[in-house]
Structures are given as C-alpha cells and as structure tokens.
C-alpha cells in the first residue's frame, strides 16, 4: 500500500492555475482510494470527488448545493481520514480560477478511479491550456460564439464546456443576463457516457455561471446529459456549427449493427476516437468545424486508412498542432497527442501545422509550415514534426520511390512468444532453431545474437513441416518494432547475416521485430543497402514525419519515401568499398536535400 501520508498537507499552497494535480496530491488520492475495497473503488472515487465539490461549493458560498448525484451511482461511506482529505481538497479548489477548478477536481476523480474502469471509458481529462488552444483554433476557423451551436460529445468534467460557455457569455456582453443564459441553454450541449463525469461537468458550469444566473434571477440551464454519444442518431439532420472535445481513446469491440454504422471509416480494429471522428462528420453542419484532441496514430496507422480517406473526402484539415510533450500533460498517459480542426464539406488547401508546449510557466505555440495531403487519400499524412522541417516534408512528398520499387516488403516476425511457450529451450536440442529477439538488433545497427533478458530463451523447437511458417531461411533486414520519439533513433535496423542463417538452417524471429524481406528471388538491391538506408539519420527523420505512435509498423515502413535508383546504386558501391558511415550518410542526406538544418519555409 505504501507509506502512510500526512493529511495535514498544506494544500492551499498550490498554484491557482495548475496543469495537473501535483504528484504529492496524486499519491494522497491513490493512497486513500487503495484503502477502499476493490469492488468499491468506483463508488469511492465518485463519493470522494462529490465531497470535494460540496466543500468547494460551501467555501465559495454558493446559494444552494449542487444537484444530487444520479441514483444510478453507488455511494461509499467515507472514512474520517478520507472525509478530512476531501474537505481539504475542496477548500483548496475554492481558490482556483474557473478553468483550473474543473481540471483540479477532475484530476482528483480520475486519479481515484479503478484503472480498468478508467481505461474502458477513456477518462483522461483535458488540460486547460490545450482546451484554450483548440478553442482558439476553432475561432481561427471562423466559429462565432454569438451564434454557434456547439456539441462536446465526450465532455468529461467540462474542460471544453466551461470555456465555451464563458466565450458565449462574453460575446453577448451588454445584453440581458436572462438572454445570455437562454442562449447558452439553446446552443451548448455536453454528453458523456460516465454519469459522474456528466454530473461534474454540470456542477462546474453552475459554479462558473452563478453570478450570471443570480443577475438574471434564474437557475443555470442544464446543458449536460449522461448517455453514450455514439448511440445518438447518426441519420438526423446535423445541427451543430462546432463539434469539439477530447474523445476517448482505446480499441473497442463493436456489435454487428454498430460496425455497420461506422463501416465507412473502419479498417480492422476499431478505436473509440476514430468512431467519434466519423460521428462528428454527421453531427456538424456542412461548412461547420470539428475540433478534436486525439492521438497522432491516426496520421499513419494502417487501421486508420479508411478514416484518413474519409476526412480527405469530407472534411480536410484546417490546422494540426502537435503537443510537444507526452509526459505530464495528460496524467498517466504517454500517448503522443495532437489538436486538429477540420471543416466539413470544404476542400481545404494549405492548412497550418504548429506545435504547442505546455509547461509550468504556461503554454507556448509555434507555427511550422503547411499541411500537404498525399495523392492517395488513405496514405499516411506527411507533416513536419519540428519547426525546421517544412521544406524537408515538401521534399518527401515529391519522392515517389518506396521499398516495393526495389523488390522489398515488410512483415512482422511470426513467432509470438506466449503462443508457443512449450517449444522454447534454454539449451540446444535436435530440431531447435535460434530465436531472434529484438535485443539482437543493437542500438548502433549491428546484429548480435543474444537472449539475455528475462524469459528470453535462445532456442525454439519447430515441429516441421507444421511449423515451417515460423522458420525464416532467407536473408532479411531486422527492425525493432517499438521505439519512442524521445530515443535518438526511431529506426533501429540490422542485416541478418546470411552466414548465421546457413549455419543454423534457419531462425525463428520473434514478433517484436519487423522483417524487411525480398518479395522475389532476385531483389534489385542487397539487404545491406536497405539496412544502411534505414539506419541513416535522414531516413529516421523522414519516418518521424510519418509515424504517429511508438509502433514502427510495416505499413508505415512500406510508405516511407526513398531515394531514386541511381542514388541507391551509388550507395551499394560505397558499401562494397567499405566506405565510412559519414560518406554514406552524406549521400543519403543529399538525396533528401537535407544537408543541413535549414528546412524551414
């Protein structure tokens, strides 16, 4: 359970504008939640956060308490210690500005949630800085707060609803308070599948608009509904000028009926945020704007090829902003993230790319060029990932050659460890083949057969011919399948030596490696040339402009722009002459016209 925490912590010393709940307070909330019975963790999270809201409500001297919790929610009996902690959090929350108040209480709630429930519902609330930036992007797209009808279909604790309501009120300043409330009631809607999240968002709206409601002598309108947004009618006449939010992320299983509803945007596994993107195209009016916070995986992943094609056809992007950091922006999330706006039914040309960095001193934004969509709608979107890459990305878009042009394709290592546990051996026995794990590809691009990590047995016993498909007996280039953008290189490759294959009459390659293999018996280039290309700094940079996740996928590798045949022939001759790495890098960089860092537009 960990050390016992001091509930006398001076919470009121927290900053009034917070990016996220500070680490010490997160630990306190987790400690209290862990003391609740496992089957009561959800009820504890909801009851504890409710107690925080009620304390904050009293501290702000609100005229009446918040609405009762929905009857469907379980109520937990809080211990004296938990009650004391909730009161201290509530008193601290009362000192926050409106946008940070929802963030602060939302973090308390999500931190206390049981991890399976949080993951299943995608409950990760948006930092105020990102919400503000996305709303600014919506304004730049022409959204008018004086008239726009706005939907947040996954409103969570109200990260977008609050600033939208404030913008609507500010746009109507000088009119009667009752009219302003009526306009907010008529034009703003939030929906969330989590009933407590919906309750919390409405409570935050009521807290923010209390002065306006008091002046109007009316109650704050109900703008939030607890239900599954994806169950909303997709065939009804679209009424919204703006659909905005941070939809849940995560792979999901679909009923036959729902898969049929979203068939146009699906390719293989479904992800919740892809469904919400498709649905937004049906909720928003022609000419209306969609503004979403999503993972960057949709830019290049194979499973999103149909979604990309749909967007290119129906709502091309107006702007894409990459979030500079992964750690510390969304609590407990290391997903690469972007903000994007689209306009339905209008073919956009030359939308902007930018970067937003969120830190303790606020957020910083920098523009970095234009969006250039590929000629094939389903292909990955090539976008600059740093401020100096605009010219470089334009060059990538003009390069027509791919691995297939040189006779190579990419597949995943066929050996899935946990499906063949009984066939691994620590010692060589008859019928055993060497297992090639990802650790055999070194960071500097060499092949070094090893199995030093825990559970990495060096030998695999194949039952042939039944297991023939698991044994690789042809030359290939091995490439690690999982790398992070923080690493110095995303592409880490090594040629699997022909001599090693011949000595053992084949190898078993584990599925944390990609195999770049010749498609026929006579490829145009030897594997060594492919390995040198993939290990070069400029090709690594090109891959980062395609990739949107920690996975190095076969689909992305096969879409990677490569130099023309004369360049690769020159590269082959350099390798035959054992040229230095510097000379090899220079030839490849020149092919991409990336000989220095001056790539800005």
Backbone torsions as a table, in degrees:
resi	resn	phi	psi	omega
1	UNK	NA	-23.9	-179.9
2	UNK	95.3	175.4	-176.9
3	UNK	-68.3	153.6	178.7
4	UNK	-75.6	135.3	-174.1
5	UNK	-98.7	152.0	-178.2
6	UNK	-87.2	112.2	-177.9
7	UNK	-77.9	-3.0	176.9
8	UNK	-88.5	13.8	178.3
9	UNK	-51.7	137.6	-176.4
10	UNK	-79.6	81.9	-176.4
11	UNK	-66.3	-30.8	-175.4
12	UNK	-69.9	-4.9	175.3
13	UNK	-83.4	0.8	-179.6
14	UNK	-69.3	153.3	176.1
15	UNK	-65.1	152.0	-177.7
16	UNK	-78.0	-19.3	174.1
17	UNK	-122.0	116.2	-174.0
18	UNK	-119.3	140.8	172.8
19	UNK	-73.3	-42.9	178.5
20	UNK	-157.7	168.9	179.0
21	UNK	-61.9	124.6	-178.1
22	UNK	-57.0	153.9	-171.7
23	UNK	-58.1	-39.8	-178.5
24	UNK	-64.0	-39.8	180.0
25	UNK	-71.7	-34.7	174.1
26	UNK	-59.6	-43.5	-179.5
27	UNK	-63.9	-38.4	178.7
28	UNK	-62.9	-46.8	-179.7
29	UNK	-63.3	-43.2	179.6
30	UNK	-63.1	-40.0	179.5
31	UNK	-61.7	-45.9	179.3
32	UNK	-64.5	-41.8	-179.2
33	UNK	-65.3	-37.0	-178.6
34	UNK	-67.5	-19.9	178.0
35	UNK	-79.4	-13.5	176.1
36	UNK	-78.4	150.6	176.3
37	UNK	-56.9	146.7	-175.6
38	UNK	-55.9	-41.3	-179.2
39	UNK	-79.0	-1.0	178.5
40	UNK	-113.5	9.9	-175.8
41	UNK	-64.8	-39.9	-179.1
42	UNK	-64.7	-46.1	178.7
43	UNK	-62.9	-38.1	177.8
44	UNK	-62.1	-47.7	-177.5
45	UNK	-57.6	-43.4	-178.0
46	UNK	-70.4	-42.4	-179.3
47	UNK	-68.8	-40.4	-179.2
48	UNK	-64.8	-47.5	179.6
49	UNK	-65.4	-36.0	176.4
50	UNK	-61.4	-41.4	178.7
51	UNK	-64.7	-36.1	176.6
52	UNK	-63.2	-45.0	-180.0
53	UNK	-62.2	-45.3	-177.9
54	UNK	-63.3	-39.8	177.3
55	UNK	-65.0	-44.2	177.7
56	UNK	-60.2	-41.6	-179.7
57	UNK	-58.5	-46.6	179.9
58	UNK	-66.8	-41.4	-178.3
59	UNK	-63.2	-29.7	177.7
60	UNK	-88.8	2.4	176.6
61	UNK	55.8	46.4	174.7
62	UNK	-67.2	145.4	-174.1
63	UNK	-65.4	-26.9	179.1
64	UNK	-146.0	161.1	-179.1
65	UNK	-73.0	166.9	177.3
66	UNK	-66.5	163.4	178.4
67	UNK	-59.6	148.6	177.7
68	UNK	-59.5	152.9	175.2
69	UNK	-65.6	148.5	176.3
70	UNK	-56.1	143.3	-177.5
71	UNK	-64.2	-21.5	-178.5
72	UNK	-72.9	-14.6	-177.3
73	UNK	-85.7	142.6	175.0
74	UNK	-78.5	145.2	179.1
75	UNK	-113.6	128.2	-179.9
76	UNK	-100.3	151.2	173.7
77	UNK	-85.7	112.6	-178.1
78	UNK	-79.1	138.2	174.6
79	UNK	-68.8	165.9	177.5
80	UNK	-58.1	-39.9	-179.4
81	UNK	-65.3	-45.4	179.7
82	UNK	-66.0	-40.6	178.3
83	UNK	-61.0	-42.5	179.1
84	UNK	-63.3	-41.6	178.8
85	UNK	-63.9	-41.7	179.3
86	UNK	-62.4	-39.7	-180.0
87	UNK	-66.1	-39.6	179.4
88	UNK	-68.2	-39.8	175.5
89	UNK	-63.4	-42.2	-179.4
90	UNK	-63.3	-39.9	178.0
91	UNK	-65.5	-39.4	177.5
92	UNK	-66.6	-40.9	-178.0
93	UNK	-61.7	-31.1	-178.2
94	UNK	-62.8	-18.2	-178.4
95	UNK	-88.7	-4.7	-174.1
96	UNK	-84.7	154.8	170.8
97	UNK	-71.3	165.7	-170.0
98	UNK	-59.2	-43.8	-175.0
99	UNK	-70.0	-34.2	-179.5
100	UNK	-81.4	-22.1	178.9
101	UNK	-60.9	-48.2	179.4
102	UNK	-63.6	-39.2	178.8
103	UNK	-63.5	-45.4	-176.6
104	UNK	-62.8	-49.8	-178.4
105	UNK	-70.5	-37.5	177.3
106	UNK	-60.8	-38.8	177.5
107	UNK	-65.5	-38.2	177.7
108	UNK	-60.9	-46.2	-178.9
109	UNK	-64.0	-50.5	-175.8
110	UNK	-67.6	-32.4	177.7
111	UNK	-66.4	-34.7	-179.0
112	UNK	-79.1	-16.8	-176.1
113	UNK	-65.1	146.6	170.9
114	UNK	-64.9	135.9	-173.3
115	UNK	-55.8	-41.8	-179.5
116	UNK	-61.8	-40.0	179.9
117	UNK	-67.0	-42.0	-178.8
118	UNK	-63.8	-43.3	-179.0
119	UNK	-68.4	-41.4	-177.0
120	UNK	-63.4	-32.5	-177.5
121	UNK	-102.9	0.3	177.9
122	UNK	61.4	44.4	-174.0
123	UNK	-90.6	88.8	177.1
124	UNK	-137.4	104.4	-170.0
125	UNK	-78.5	152.1	-171.6
126	UNK	-83.1	131.9	173.9
127	UNK	-61.3	143.9	-178.7
128	UNK	-55.5	-36.9	-177.8
129	UNK	-62.9	-39.3	178.8
130	UNK	-71.8	-38.5	177.3
131	UNK	-61.2	-44.3	-179.8
132	UNK	-62.9	-41.7	-179.6
133	UNK	-64.9	-42.3	-179.2
134	UNK	-66.8	-35.1	175.8
135	UNK	-66.5	-37.0	175.2
136	UNK	-63.7	-40.5	177.2
137	UNK	-62.2	-37.4	176.9
138	UNK	-64.8	-40.8	176.8
139	UNK	-62.3	-42.1	178.9
140	UNK	-63.6	-24.8	177.0
141	UNK	-83.5	-1.7	174.8
142	UNK	103.5	7.7	179.0
143	UNK	-68.9	130.5	178.7
144	UNK	-107.5	122.4	-179.1
145	UNK	-73.3	-12.0	177.4
146	UNK	-74.6	-23.5	-173.4
147	UNK	-135.7	-16.2	-171.1
148	UNK	-67.0	139.3	168.5
149	UNK	-95.2	129.7	-167.9
150	UNK	-126.7	135.0	175.4
151	UNK	-123.5	130.4	165.4
152	UNK	-111.8	106.5	-172.9
153	UNK	-81.7	-3.3	177.5
154	UNK	-144.6	65.7	-163.3
155	UNK	-75.8	-14.1	178.3
156	UNK	51.5	-131.8	-179.2
157	UNK	-84.5	6.8	174.8
158	UNK	99.9	22.4	-176.7
159	UNK	-57.7	-33.4	177.9
160	UNK	-98.2	-35.3	-177.5
161	UNK	-60.5	-41.4	-177.7
162	UNK	-62.5	-54.0	-179.8
163	UNK	-67.2	-28.3	175.7
164	UNK	-67.0	-46.0	178.3
165	UNK	-59.4	-39.9	179.0
166	UNK	-65.6	-42.2	178.3
167	UNK	-64.7	-40.4	177.2
168	UNK	-61.3	-44.2	179.9
169	UNK	-63.9	-43.2	-179.7
170	UNK	-65.3	-36.8	-179.3
171	UNK	-67.3	-24.6	-179.2
172	UNK	-104.0	14.6	-179.7
173	UNK	-55.6	137.8	-178.6
174	UNK	100.1	-12.4	175.3
175	UNK	-95.9	174.1	-177.6
176	UNK	-65.6	137.5	178.0
177	UNK	-54.2	-39.3	179.9
178	UNK	-63.1	-36.7	178.7
179	UNK	-67.5	-39.2	179.3
180	UNK	-62.7	-45.5	178.4
181	UNK	-61.7	-41.0	179.7
182	UNK	-62.8	-39.9	-179.9
183	UNK	-66.7	-42.4	177.3
184	UNK	-62.1	-42.8	179.7
185	UNK	-61.9	-38.4	-175.2
186	UNK	-81.5	-27.1	-168.7
187	UNK	-115.9	-2.0	-177.9
188	UNK	-123.4	129.9	179.3
189	UNK	-140.1	133.6	173.8
190	UNK	-122.2	142.5	179.1
191	UNK	-135.1	141.0	174.4
192	UNK	-151.1	140.4	-178.7
193	UNK	-73.6	-21.9	178.5
194	UNK	-85.8	112.9	-175.1
195	UNK	-62.5	-33.7	178.1
196	UNK	-71.6	-39.5	176.8
197	UNK	-58.6	-41.9	177.9
198	UNK	-64.0	-42.0	178.0
199	UNK	-61.9	-43.7	-178.2
200	UNK	-63.6	-42.9	179.4
201	UNK	-61.1	-43.6	178.6
202	UNK	-64.6	-40.1	178.5
203	UNK	-62.1	-39.6	180.0
204	UNK	-68.0	-38.8	175.7
205	UNK	-60.4	-45.4	-178.8
206	UNK	-64.2	-38.0	179.6
207	UNK	-67.3	-39.6	-177.7
208	UNK	-71.3	-37.1	-174.1
209	UNK	-95.7	13.3	-173.7
210	UNK	-62.1	-40.2	-179.0
211	UNK	-65.4	-40.1	178.2
212	UNK	-64.6	-42.9	179.4
213	UNK	-65.4	-37.5	179.2
214	UNK	-65.1	-42.4	179.2
215	UNK	-65.0	-32.9	-179.6
216	UNK	-85.8	-9.3	-175.7
217	UNK	55.5	41.3	177.3
218	UNK	-135.5	165.0	176.5
219	UNK	-85.7	157.4	177.2
220	UNK	-68.7	132.6	-177.0
221	UNK	-67.3	153.6	174.2
222	UNK	-81.3	114.8	-178.3
223	UNK	-117.3	-2.9	-174.9
224	UNK	-117.3	138.8	-179.5
225	UNK	-128.4	137.9	177.3
226	UNK	-93.4	106.5	175.9
227	UNK	-169.0	170.8	177.9
228	UNK	-81.2	112.4	-178.5
229	UNK	-58.7	-35.8	-176.3
230	UNK	-69.8	-11.0	175.0
231	UNK	-89.6	-5.0	175.1
232	UNK	-63.6	152.3	-178.4
233	UNK	-61.4	124.7	178.0
234	UNK	-91.1	-7.0	-178.0
235	UNK	-101.7	-9.1	-178.3
236	UNK	-67.6	160.0	178.5
237	UNK	-62.9	125.1	-179.9
238	UNK	-65.4	137.7	-174.6
239	UNK	-124.5	-6.5	-171.1
240	UNK	-97.3	140.0	174.1
241	UNK	-84.7	-23.7	-179.4
242	UNK	-145.2	126.1	168.0
243	UNK	-112.5	119.6	-171.5
244	UNK	-137.9	151.2	175.8
245	UNK	155.3	-171.4	179.8
246	UNK	-124.4	83.3	-175.5
247	UNK	-64.7	157.5	179.7
248	UNK	-65.9	150.0	178.1
249	UNK	-110.0	154.6	173.7
250	UNK	133.4	143.8	177.2
251	UNK	-64.3	143.6	-177.6
252	UNK	-141.8	149.8	174.6
253	UNK	-90.6	140.5	-176.1
254	UNK	-118.8	144.4	171.1
255	UNK	-68.2	163.2	178.6
256	UNK	-59.0	-40.3	-178.8
257	UNK	-64.8	-46.5	-177.9
258	UNK	-69.2	-36.9	177.0
259	UNK	-61.9	-36.1	176.2
260	UNK	-65.4	-38.2	179.3
261	UNK	-62.3	-36.2	-174.5
262	UNK	-108.7	18.5	-175.2
263	UNK	-56.8	-32.9	-174.8
264	UNK	-64.4	-23.0	-176.8
265	UNK	-113.2	5.7	-175.3
266	UNK	-103.7	141.7	170.6
267	UNK	-144.4	100.3	-176.9
268	UNK	78.2	-136.5	-176.1
269	UNK	-62.8	143.7	178.1
270	UNK	-97.1	140.6	173.4
271	UNK	-117.4	141.1	-175.3
272	UNK	-56.3	-42.5	-175.3
273	UNK	-68.9	-26.8	174.4
274	UNK	-67.8	-39.2	177.1
275	UNK	-63.5	-42.8	179.8
276	UNK	-65.5	-32.5	177.6
277	UNK	-68.0	-45.1	176.5
278	UNK	-59.6	-47.3	-178.1
279	UNK	-62.0	-37.3	-179.3
280	UNK	-59.8	-34.0	178.1
281	UNK	-64.5	-21.2	179.6
282	UNK	-95.4	-22.2	179.3
283	UNK	-84.9	-28.4	-173.4
284	UNK	-91.4	144.9	179.7
285	UNK	-67.1	157.2	167.9
286	UNK	-56.6	130.7	-175.8
287	UNK	87.8	-9.8	178.8
288	UNK	-77.8	172.6	-171.1
289	UNK	-117.1	140.3	170.1
290	UNK	-111.8	131.5	176.5
291	UNK	-130.9	113.1	-174.6
292	UNK	-129.0	147.0	165.3
293	UNK	-96.8	118.8	-178.2
294	UNK	-140.4	164.7	168.9
295	UNK	-64.1	158.4	178.4
296	UNK	-81.4	-4.3	-176.1
297	UNK	-60.7	-26.1	-178.8
298	UNK	-67.2	-18.1	-177.1
299	UNK	-69.9	-22.4	-172.2
300	UNK	-144.4	-19.2	-173.3
301	UNK	-63.2	146.3	178.8
302	UNK	-60.1	-39.4	-177.1
303	UNK	-66.3	-13.2	-177.5
304	UNK	-107.9	11.4	-176.5
305	UNK	-62.9	-38.9	179.1
306	UNK	-70.2	-35.4	177.6
307	UNK	-65.9	-42.6	177.2
308	UNK	-60.7	-43.7	179.9
309	UNK	-62.9	-38.1	178.7
310	UNK	-64.5	-43.2	-179.8
311	UNK	-65.5	-43.4	179.4
312	UNK	-60.7	-34.7	-178.1
313	UNK	-78.6	-40.8	-169.8
314	UNK	-111.5	-22.0	-176.0
315	UNK	-161.8	78.1	-178.0
316	UNK	-67.4	153.0	-173.1
317	UNK	-70.6	139.1	173.5
318	UNK	-89.5	-38.3	-177.5
319	UNK	-158.0	145.4	174.3
320	UNK	-132.0	125.1	174.9
321	UNK	-116.2	123.0	175.8
322	UNK	-86.6	138.0	176.2
323	UNK	-83.1	123.4	-170.7
324	UNK	-64.5	-34.6	-178.6
325	UNK	-112.3	154.1	170.9
326	UNK	-101.7	-46.7	-175.0
327	UNK	-79.6	131.1	173.2
328	UNK	92.5	-3.6	178.0
329	UNK	-92.4	-60.6	170.6
330	UNK	-100.0	118.8	-177.1
331	UNK	-58.8	130.8	178.1
332	UNK	69.7	17.7	-179.3
333	UNK	-126.6	132.0	175.0
334	UNK	-115.3	21.6	179.7
335	UNK	-75.3	133.4	172.7
336	UNK	-68.5	137.8	-168.0
337	UNK	-130.6	151.6	175.4
338	UNK	-141.5	157.3	170.6
339	UNK	-108.0	135.4	-178.4
340	UNK	-143.4	144.2	172.7
341	UNK	-120.9	144.8	179.9
342	UNK	-135.7	150.4	173.5
343	UNK	-115.8	125.0	-176.3
344	UNK	-72.0	129.9	171.2
345	UNK	79.1	6.5	-179.8
346	UNK	-124.1	122.7	-179.9
347	UNK	-75.0	107.5	-179.8
348	UNK	-85.1	144.7	177.0
349	UNK	-128.6	128.3	174.7
350	UNK	72.1	35.8	173.9
351	UNK	-59.0	163.7	-172.4
352	UNK	-95.7	152.8	172.5
353	UNK	-118.2	138.0	179.4
354	UNK	-147.0	-179.7	-179.1
355	UNK	-136.1	135.4	176.0
356	UNK	-120.5	128.9	177.1
357	UNK	-113.4	129.2	-178.4
358	UNK	-111.7	125.1	179.9
359	UNK	-142.2	-174.8	-176.5
360	UNK	-65.7	-20.5	-179.9
361	UNK	-98.5	13.6	-179.4
362	UNK	109.1	-161.3	-177.1
363	UNK	-115.0	152.6	177.8
364	UNK	-128.5	140.4	-178.9
365	UNK	-124.0	140.8	177.6
366	UNK	-141.6	130.8	178.4
367	UNK	-81.0	148.0	-174.0
368	UNK	-143.5	35.6	174.0
369	UNK	113.8	-162.9	-172.3
370	UNK	-117.6	159.3	175.0
371	UNK	-86.9	129.5	174.5
372	UNK	-125.2	108.4	-176.8
373	UNK	-80.7	150.7	-178.1
374	UNK	-71.5	161.6	179.4
375	UNK	-69.9	-31.0	174.6
376	UNK	-94.2	117.6	-172.0
377	UNK	-56.9	-33.1	-175.6
378	UNK	-83.5	-9.3	-177.5
379	UNK	-68.0	158.1	176.1
380	UNK	-58.8	148.4	177.4
381	UNK	-88.1	122.0	176.6
382	UNK	-84.9	113.9	-178.5
383	UNK	-134.1	142.1	177.1
384	UNK	-62.3	139.5	178.4
385	UNK	-110.9	5.9	171.1
386	UNK	-149.7	164.9	-171.2
387	UNK	-67.8	-17.0	-176.1
388	UNK	-102.5	12.8	-172.1
389	UNK	-103.4	6.2	-175.4
390	UNK	-59.2	-49.1	-179.3
391	UNK	-67.3	-37.6	178.4
392	UNK	-61.0	-43.6	-179.5
393	UNK	-66.2	-37.3	175.7
394	UNK	-61.3	-39.3	177.3
395	UNK	-63.4	-43.8	178.6
396	UNK	-58.7	-40.9	-178.6
397	UNK	-65.5	-19.1	-179.1
398	UNK	-96.6	-0.1	-176.6
399	UNK	-95.4	114.2	-171.6
400	UNK	-87.2	-13.0	-170.7
401	UNK	-85.6	142.6	178.6
402	UNK	-133.1	174.0	-179.8
403	UNK	-53.9	-39.1	-177.6
404	UNK	-60.9	-30.3	179.0
405	UNK	-64.4	-23.9	-179.3
406	UNK	-104.4	11.7	173.5
407	UNK	85.5	23.3	-178.5
408	UNK	-123.5	149.2	172.6
409	UNK	-133.6	172.5	-176.1
410	UNK	-125.7	136.4	173.4
411	UNK	-142.2	165.0	-178.1
412	UNK	-89.7	143.9	174.4
413	UNK	-50.2	129.7	-169.9
414	UNK	-78.6	-15.0	-172.9
415	UNK	-86.5	107.9	176.5
416	UNK	-95.3	113.7	-168.8
417	UNK	-52.3	-51.1	-171.0
418	UNK	-76.8	-3.4	175.5
419	UNK	-92.1	-13.7	-176.2
420	UNK	-132.9	36.8	-173.8
421	UNK	-54.6	-40.3	-173.1
422	UNK	-72.0	-10.3	-175.9
423	UNK	-99.6	2.8	177.5
424	UNK	-87.8	146.8	180.0
425	UNK	-136.2	147.0	175.2
426	UNK	-81.8	-27.7	-179.8
427	UNK	-120.0	153.5	179.6
428	UNK	-71.3	133.5	177.6
429	UNK	-133.3	166.2	177.6
430	UNK	-56.8	137.0	-179.7
431	UNK	82.7	7.8	-177.8
432	UNK	-96.6	145.2	177.7
433	UNK	-123.4	149.6	177.7
434	UNK	-62.5	137.6	174.3
435	UNK	-92.2	129.3	177.9
436	UNK	-102.0	106.2	177.1
437	UNK	-92.3	166.4	-179.3
438	UNK	-60.2	-29.6	-178.6
439	UNK	-66.5	-13.8	178.4
440	UNK	-74.9	-12.4	174.2
441	UNK	-99.1	109.5	-174.1
442	UNK	-78.2	161.6	-177.1
443	UNK	-62.9	-24.0	-179.8
444	UNK	-98.5	17.0	171.6
445	UNK	83.0	29.4	177.0
446	UNK	-112.7	154.8	172.2
447	UNK	-93.9	123.9	179.2
448	UNK	-138.4	99.8	-176.0
449	UNK	-62.6	119.0	-179.7
450	UNK	-157.8	156.8	178.7
451	UNK	-146.5	63.7	-172.7
452	UNK	-91.0	-20.0	-177.5
453	UNK	-75.3	158.7	-178.8
454	UNK	-58.7	134.8	180.0
455	UNK	72.7	6.5	178.6
456	UNK	-93.7	86.5	176.7
457	UNK	-73.7	145.0	-173.8
458	UNK	-83.9	-13.1	-173.1
459	UNK	-127.3	148.3	178.3
460	UNK	-130.0	126.5	179.3
461	UNK	-90.5	116.9	-178.1
462	UNK	-99.0	133.1	175.2
463	UNK	-93.5	89.9	-175.6
464	UNK	-92.3	145.0	11.4
465	UNK	-86.9	-3.9	-177.3
466	UNK	-58.3	-35.7	-176.5
467	UNK	-98.2	16.4	-178.8
468	UNK	-55.3	-36.0	-176.5
469	UNK	-66.5	-15.9	179.6
470	UNK	-89.7	-11.1	-174.4
471	UNK	-104.6	127.4	179.9
472	UNK	-102.5	123.3	-178.3
473	UNK	-127.2	17.9	176.2
474	UNK	-122.0	153.2	-179.8
475	UNK	-60.5	149.5	176.8
476	UNK	-161.0	171.0	172.8
477	UNK	-107.7	130.0	-179.7
478	UNK	-96.6	140.8	-175.7
479	UNK	-141.1	128.4	179.2
480	UNK	-62.1	136.8	-174.6
481	UNK	-88.3	-17.2	-176.4
482	UNK	-130.6	115.4	174.7
483	UNK	-143.6	160.9	-176.9
484	UNK	-114.4	156.2	-176.9
485	UNK	-66.3	-20.5	178.6
486	UNK	-74.1	-16.9	178.3
487	UNK	-71.2	153.2	-179.1
488	UNK	-65.3	-27.3	177.0
489	UNK	-136.3	136.8	174.3
490	UNK	-90.1	-33.1	179.5
491	UNK	-98.4	114.0	-178.6
492	UNK	-125.0	104.6	-170.1
493	UNK	-125.7	157.7	174.6
494	UNK	-154.5	142.0	175.1
495	UNK	-74.9	130.5	173.8
496	UNK	-78.2	113.9	-172.5
497	UNK	-61.4	136.5	178.2
498	UNK	-61.2	-37.5	-177.9
499	UNK	-61.9	-36.8	-179.5
500	UNK	-66.8	-41.8	179.4
501	UNK	-64.4	-44.4	-177.9
502	UNK	-65.4	-39.6	-178.3
503	UNK	-61.9	-37.4	-176.0
504	UNK	-104.8	2.6	-180.0
505	UNK	58.6	28.9	177.9
506	UNK	130.4	164.0	179.3
507	UNK	-139.7	162.0	174.5
508	UNK	-111.3	116.1	-174.9
509	UNK	-100.6	122.9	-175.7
510	UNK	-76.6	156.2	-167.4
511	UNK	-80.5	10.5	169.3
512	UNK	-91.7	12.3	174.8
513	UNK	-123.7	143.4	166.8
514	UNK	-91.7	149.0	175.1
515	UNK	-115.7	120.5	173.6
516	UNK	-97.6	107.6	-170.8
517	UNK	-124.5	152.2	176.2
518	UNK	-65.0	137.5	179.9
519	UNK	-79.4	-18.5	179.9
520	UNK	-140.9	-176.4	-176.0
521	UNK	-75.0	-15.6	-173.4
522	UNK	-134.5	74.3	179.9
523	UNK	-67.0	156.5	-177.5
524	UNK	-72.8	-19.5	-178.7
525	UNK	-134.8	148.3	174.7
526	UNK	-74.3	156.0	179.8
527	UNK	-55.9	-29.3	-178.4
528	UNK	-60.5	-35.2	179.6
529	UNK	-68.7	-42.3	178.4
530	UNK	-62.4	-42.5	179.2
531	UNK	-63.3	-41.8	179.6
532	UNK	-64.0	-41.2	177.1
533	UNK	-58.8	-53.1	-174.8
534	UNK	-65.7	-25.5	179.6
535	UNK	-89.7	1.4	-179.1
536	UNK	-80.6	152.8	-179.0
537	UNK	-64.9	-38.3	-175.7
538	UNK	-73.6	-34.8	176.4
539	UNK	-70.6	-35.1	173.7
540	UNK	-60.5	-42.0	178.0
541	UNK	-64.4	-40.7	178.3
542	UNK	-62.6	-41.5	179.4
543	UNK	-61.8	-38.5	179.9
544	UNK	-64.2	-25.7	178.2
545	UNK	-80.0	-8.4	175.1
546	UNK	-104.1	-47.2	-168.1
547	UNK	-69.5	145.9	179.4
548	UNK	-129.3	16.4	-179.2
549	UNK	-154.4	-177.8	178.2
550	UNK	-77.8	-14.1	-179.9
551	UNK	-80.0	136.9	171.6
552	UNK	-100.7	94.9	-169.2
553	UNK	-89.1	154.6	176.4
554	UNK	-60.6	-40.2	-179.4
555	UNK	-60.0	-44.8	-179.3
556	UNK	-67.5	-40.4	179.6
557	UNK	-63.3	-37.9	179.9
558	UNK	-73.4	-16.3	177.3
559	UNK	-96.4	0.5	-175.3
560	UNK	-70.7	124.7	178.2
561	UNK	-64.8	132.2	-177.6
562	UNK	-123.8	160.0	-180.0
563	UNK	-66.8	168.7	-177.8
564	UNK	-75.8	163.8	-179.0
565	UNK	-54.0	-43.2	179.9
566	UNK	-59.3	-36.5	179.1
567	UNK	-66.2	-43.5	-178.2
568	UNK	-71.1	-29.8	174.1
569	UNK	-65.8	-40.2	176.0
570	UNK	-64.0	-39.3	178.6
571	UNK	-64.4	-40.8	178.8
572	UNK	-60.4	-42.1	179.8
573	UNK	-65.2	-37.5	177.2
574	UNK	-63.5	-40.9	178.8
575	UNK	-66.1	-40.6	177.8
576	UNK	-61.5	-32.2	-179.2
577	UNK	-89.8	7.2	-180.0
578	UNK	56.0	43.4	179.2
579	UNK	-65.0	160.4	-178.9
580	UNK	-69.7	157.2	177.3
581	UNK	-60.3	-35.1	179.8
582	UNK	-61.3	-42.8	179.1
583	UNK	-66.5	-40.2	179.9
584	UNK	-64.6	-44.2	178.2
585	UNK	-61.9	-38.7	-177.7
586	UNK	-64.8	-41.5	180.0
587	UNK	-65.1	-43.6	-178.6
588	UNK	-68.1	-42.9	179.5
589	UNK	-61.9	-39.8	179.2
590	UNK	-64.0	-34.9	178.8
591	UNK	-63.6	-31.8	178.2
592	UNK	-93.7	3.3	-176.6
593	UNK	52.8	41.1	-179.6
594	UNK	-122.5	64.0	-177.1
595	UNK	-89.8	-8.6	176.1
596	UNK	-151.6	-173.5	-176.4
597	UNK	-92.1	7.9	-175.6
598	UNK	-85.5	69.5	-177.4
599	UNK	-105.5	2.6	-175.6
600	UNK	-70.9	151.3	179.5
601	UNK	-72.5	NA	NA
